[in-house]
């Protein structure tokens, strides 16, 4: 922080920059975040700015667009880890996204383990890691998205000791990432990545590195629909957990679940044409989910036990 600026002025500048980041990086999340109360909304933006910047650094992209293979990915992750650690212990980093993390972590008592778990996810990508089994896939989804769900829960006021609610928050992140993987199969293939488990590819008799080839498109559709089905199960679990949140946070989470869930549903519906054009949720559909979520947030939800067949995050 500049000696000429107060802490309040620094925070305001970080919030403004974070708001710009989410507006550029995710229209879906930006829409949902506007449903939070002001304090939660600003903290969500600050956390997003850090997550977005780390992802961009590792993938050589700008706000999630134009990903390219980078030659120094592991060195980039090392820098991210160093700055993240500094931010979590309250040191001024002098780099907007990491100072945003510093502020939100201090304000919410954010458990450092979740931030470090996300950095582990970036490290997996830097090492060109690929899942061999379905369990590997879920572990990856936790590190790059489930951990973010846990952090967002804390931002929304969930007690870090409330493991059951954190599990539900993790489920929402898992659902989002499974939808991402289904949607981005072709984009990932262009930069030499594949998040479909080797065991799934063997099961469908798809040779390594050939899943985007026309002869295997129908088999790929089966796997994409499997990802969408798994995403739906985690989304349903997260909806139950949302009942534990304050009213406006519940509204925002339910809207985000619907908006992002539509991505997985649309991928499944398009079948072999799912990767002709990038799947997005139209603005009209987003607004419809905002309205539906407002109604759903007022309805009582039966507190059913979490599905024991769902993958559970490490504790």
C-alpha positions in Angstrom: 0.0 0.0 0.0 1.3 3.4 -0.9 2.1 5.5 2.2 -0.1 8.3 0.8 -3.2 6.1 0.7 -5.4 5.0 3.6 -6.5 1.4 4.1 -10.0 2.4 3.0 -8.7 4.1 -0.1 -6.6 1.1 -1.0 -9.6 -1.2 -0.5 -11.8 0.9 -2.6 -9.3 0.9 -5.4 -8.9 -2.9 -5.2 -12.7 -3.4 -5.2 -13.0 -1.2 -8.3 -10.3 -3.2 -10.1 -11.8 -6.5 -9.0 -15.2 -5.4 -10.3 -13.7 -4.7 -13.7 -12.0 -8.1 -13.6 -15.2 -10.1 -13.1 -17.0 -8.0 -15.7 -14.4 -9.0 -18.2 -13.8 -12.5 -17.1 -17.2 -13.9 -16.4 -20.6 -12.3 -17.3 -22.3 -15.2 -15.6 -20.6 -14.8 -12.2 -20.8 -11.0 -12.6 -24.6 -11.3 -12.9 -25.0 -13.6 -9.9 -22.6 -11.5 -7.8 -24.9 -8.4 -8.1 -27.5 -10.3 -6.0 -25.3 -10.3 -2.9 -25.4 -7.6 -0.3 -22.7 -4.9 -0.8 -20.2 -6.3 1.7 -20.4 -9.9 0.3 -20.5 -8.7 -3.3 -17.2 -6.7 -2.9 -15.5 -9.6 -1.1 -16.7 -12.0 -3.9 -15.2 -9.6 -6.4 -11.9 -9.5 -4.5 -11.6 -13.3 -4.3 -12.6 -13.6 -8.0 -9.8 -11.2 -9.0 -7.2 -13.4 -7.4 -8.6 -16.6 -8.8 -8.9 -15.1 -12.3 -5.4 -13.7 -12.3 -3.8 -16.9 -11.1 -5.6 -18.9 -13.9 -4.6 -16.3 -16.5 -0.9 -16.4 -15.4 -0.7 -20.2 -15.7 -2.6 -20.4 -18.9 -1.1 -17.4 -20.7 -4.5 -15.9 -21.3 -6.4 -12.7 -20.6 -9.5 -13.0 -18.3 -10.1 -16.5 -19.5 -9.7 -15.9 -23.2 -7.0 -16.8 -25.6 -5.3 -19.6 -23.7 -1.9 -20.5 -25.0 0.7 -23.1 -24.1 3.5 -21.5 -22.0 7.0 -22.7 -21.7 7.6 -21.6 -18.1 4.4 -22.8 -16.4 6.0 -24.2 -13.3 8.0 -21.0 -12.7 4.7 -19.1 -13.0 3.1 -21.3 -10.4 6.0 -20.8 -8.1 5.5 -17.0 -8.3 1.8 -17.4 -7.7 2.5 -19.6 -4.6 5.0 -17.1 -3.2 2.7 -14.1 -3.6 -0.3 -16.0 -2.3 1.6 -17.1 0.8 2.6 -13.5 1.4 -0.9 -12.2 0.9 -2.4 -14.8 3.3 0.0 -13.7 6.1 -1.0 -10.1 5.6 1.9 -8.7 3.7 1.4 -6.1 1.0 2.3 -7.7 -2.3 2.1 -4.7 -4.6 0.1 -6.7 -7.2 -3.6 -6.0 -7.3 -5.0 -9.6 -7.4 -2.8 -10.8 -4.5 -3.5 -7.7 -2.4 -7.2 -8.3 -3.1 -6.7 -11.8 -1.6 -4.9 -10.3 1.4 -7.9 -8.0 2.1 -10.6 -10.6 1.7 -8.7 -13.2 3.7 -8.2 -10.7 6.6 -11.8 -9.6 6.6 -13.3 -13.1 6.5 -10.8 -15.3 8.4 -10.4 -17.3 5.2 -8.6 -20.7 6.0 -5.3 -20.6 4.1 -5.7 -24.3 3.2 -8.3 -23.6 0.6 -6.2 -21.0 -1.2 -3.2 -23.4 -1.2 -5.4 -26.2 -2.5 -6.3 -24.0 -5.5 -2.6 -23.3 -6.1 -2.1 -27.0 -6.2 -4.6 -27.2 -9.0 -2.6 -24.6 -11.0 0.5 -26.7 -10.3 -1.2 -29.8 -11.8 -1.9 -27.9 -15.0 1.7 -26.6 -15.1 3.0 -30.2 -14.8 0.7 -31.2 -17.7 -1.1 -33.6 -15.4 -3.9 -35.7 -16.7 -6.4 -37.8 -14.9 -6.1 -41.6 -15.2 -9.3 -42.4 -13.2 -12.6 -40.9 -12.4 -11.4 -40.2 -8.9 -8.4 -38.3 -10.4 -10.9 -36.2 -12.3 -12.8 -35.3 -9.2 -9.6 -34.5 -7.2 -8.6 -32.1 -10.0 -12.1 -30.5 -10.0 -11.8 -30.0 -6.3 -8.4 -28.3 -6.6 -9.4 -25.9 -9.4 -13.0 -25.2 -8.4 -14.3 -27.0 -5.4 -11.8 -25.2 -3.2 -13.1 -21.9 -4.6 -16.6 -23.0 -3.6 -15.4 -23.5 -0.1 -13.7 -20.0 -0.1 -16.9 -18.4 -1.4 -18.9 -20.0 1.4 -16.6 -18.4 3.9 -17.0 -15.1 2.1 -20.7 -15.5 2.4 -20.4 -16.0 6.2 -20.3 -19.8 6.6 -18.3 -20.9 9.7 -15.0 -22.5 8.5 -15.8 -25.3 11.0 -19.1 -26.1 9.3 -17.7 -29.0 7.2 -21.2 -30.1 6.0 -22.0 -26.8 4.5 -18.5 -26.5 3.0 -19.1 -29.9 1.4 -22.2 -28.5 -0.3 -20.3 -25.4 -1.4 -17.6 -27.6 -2.8 -20.3 -29.4 -4.7 -21.2 -26.2 -6.6 -17.6 -25.6 -7.6 -17.4 -29.3 -8.7 -20.5 -28.8 -10.8 -19.1 -25.7 -12.5 -15.8 -27.4 -13.3 -17.4 -30.5 -14.7 -19.5 -28.3 -17.0 -16.4 -26.4 -18.0 -14.6 -29.6 -18.9 -17.5 -30.8 -21.0 -17.8 -27.4 -22.8 -14.1 -26.9 -23.3 -13.0 -30.3 -24.7 -12.1 -28.8 -28.1 -10.4 -25.7 -26.6 -8.4 -27.8 -24.3 -7.3 -30.1 -27.1 -6.0 -27.1 -29.1 -3.4 -26.4 -26.3 -2.6 -30.1 -25.7 -4.8 -30.7 -22.7 -7.3 -33.4 -21.9 -9.3 -33.8 -18.7 -11.2 -36.9 -19.7 -9.9 -39.7 -17.6 -7.8 -42.3 -19.4 -10.1 -45.0 -18.1 -13.1 -43.4 -19.8 -11.2 -43.1 -23.1 -10.2 -46.7 -22.9 -13.8 -47.7 -22.1 -15.0 -45.9 -25.2 -12.1 -47.3 -27.3 -10.8 -43.8 -28.2 -7.0 -43.7 -28.9 -4.9 -41.2 -26.9 -5.1 -37.7 -28.3 -7.8 -38.7 -30.9 -11.0 -37.8 -29.0 -11.7 -34.7 -31.2 -11.3 -36.6 -34.5 -14.6 -37.1 -36.4 -14.7 -40.9 -36.2 -14.9 -40.6 -32.4 -17.3 -37.8 -32.0 -20.3 -39.9 -31.1 -18.3 -41.6 -28.4 -17.1 -38.3 -27.1 -20.8 -37.2 -26.8 -21.3 -40.1 -24.4 -18.5 -38.8 -22.2 -19.7 -35.2 -22.4 -23.1 -36.3 -21.3 -21.6 -38.3 -18.5 -19.8 -35.1 -17.3 -23.1 -33.2 -17.5 -24.9 -35.8 -15.5 -22.3 -35.8 -12.8 -22.4 -32.0 -12.7 -26.2 -32.1 -12.2 -25.8 -34.4 -9.2 -23.3 -32.0 -7.6 -25.5 -29.0 -8.5 -28.5 -30.6 -6.8 -26.5 -31.2 -3.6 -25.3 -27.6 -3.6 -28.9 -26.3 -3.9 -29.7 -28.1 -0.6 -26.7 -26.5 1.1 -27.7 -23.0 -0.2 -30.6 -23.0 2.3 -27.9 -22.5 5.1 -26.9 -19.2 3.6 -28.2 -15.7 4.3 -31.2 -14.8 2.0 -29.3 -12.7 -0.6 -26.4 -15.1 -0.7 -28.9 -18.0 -1.2 -30.5 -16.0 -4.1 -27.1 -15.4 -5.7 -26.0 -19.1 -5.4 -29.2 -20.5 -6.8 -29.0 -18.1 -9.7 -25.4 -19.0 -10.4 -26.2 -22.7 -10.2 -28.9 -22.3 -12.8 -27.0 -20.1 -15.1 -23.9 -22.3 -15.0 -25.9 -25.5 -14.9 -27.4 -24.5 -18.3 -23.9 -24.8 -19.8 -23.7 -28.5 -19.0 -27.3 -29.0 -20.0 -26.7 -27.3 -23.3 -23.6 -29.3 -24.1 -25.5 -32.5 -23.4 -28.4 -31.3 -25.6 -26.2 -30.3 -28.6 -24.7 -33.8 -28.8 -22.1 -34.0 -31.6 -22.4 -30.3 -32.3 -21.5 -29.2 -28.7 -18.1 -28.0 -29.8 -19.0 -26.2 -33.1 -19.5 -23.0 -31.2 -18.7 -22.2 -27.5 -21.7 -22.8 -25.3 -22.8 -19.8 -23.3 -25.9 -18.9 -21.4 -27.8 -16.1 -23.2 -28.6 -12.9 -21.2 -32.3 -13.6 -21.4 -31.7 -17.0 -19.7 -29.5 -15.5 -17.1 -32.2 -13.0 -16.2 -34.8 -15.8 -16.1 -32.6 -17.7 -13.6 -32.3 -14.6 -11.5 -36.1 -14.4 -11.3 -36.5 -18.1 -10.7 -33.8 -18.1 -8.0 -35.6 -15.2 -6.2 -38.6 -17.4 -5.8 -36.7 -20.6 -5.0 -34.7 -18.7 -2.3 -37.9 -18.1 -0.4 -39.1 -21.7 -0.4 -38.3 -24.1 2.5 -35.8 -26.8 1.6 -35.7 -30.2 3.2 -32.4 -30.7 4.8 -31.7 -34.1 3.3 -28.3 -35.9 3.9 -25.7 -35.4 1.2 -25.6 -38.2 -1.4 -23.0 -40.6 -0.1 -22.1 -41.7 -3.6 -20.8 -38.2 -4.4 -17.1 -37.6 -4.3 -16.1 -35.9 -1.1 -13.3 -33.3 -0.7 -10.3 -34.1 1.4 -10.3 -32.7 4.9 
